[in-house]
Amino acid sequence: MSNHRITFFGSEESETENHKLNLFANDKDNIYIGIDSGFNNLPDFICLDKATAIKLTRVLKAEISKIN
């Protein structure tokens, strides 16, 4: 497993540019997705197994393709 983290930031248009979405694989081979909105000390998060993470990417791609 590679040792990296990917961070995305919110958009200026939505006034969420200080929000952060962090992605990485944890030590239990789950995909960790955390959203840090800066309102508390701990981000909200979810951990997905591989099959669920793959399903999420498929649904996300389908939804993105619907955007004009």
KACORZI-V356973 format. One record per residue. N is the residue number from 1. RES is the residue in one small letter. OMEGA is omega in whole degrees, -180 to 180 (NA if undefined). Layout:
((N,RES,OMEGA) (N,RES,OMEGA))
//
This chain:
((1,m,179) (2,s,-178) (3,n,180) (4,h,178) (5,r,178) (6,i,180) (7,t,174) (8,f,179) (9,f,178) (10,g,-177) (11,s,175) (12,e,-179) (13,e,-179) (14,s,-178) (15,e,178) (16,t,-175) (17,e,177) (18,n,177) (19,h,-180) (20,k,173) (21,l,-179) (22,n,178) (23,l,171) (24,f,175) (25,a,180) (26,n,-176) (27,d,177) (28,k,-180) (29,d,172) (30,n,175) (31,i,179) (32,y,174) (33,i,-180) (34,g,176) (35,i,179) (36,d,-179) (37,s,177) (38,g,-178) (39,f,178) (40,n,-176) (41,n,-177) (42,l,177) (43,p,169) (44,d,-177) (45,f,173) (46,i,175) (47,c,-178) (48,l,172) (49,d,-174) (50,k,-178) (51,a,-180) (52,t,178) (53,a,177) (54,i,178) (55,k,178) (56,l,-180) (57,t,179) (58,r,-180) (59,v,179) (60,l,177) (61,k,180) (62,a,180) (63,e,178) (64,i,-179) (65,s,179) (66,k,-180) (67,i,-180) (68,n,NA))
//
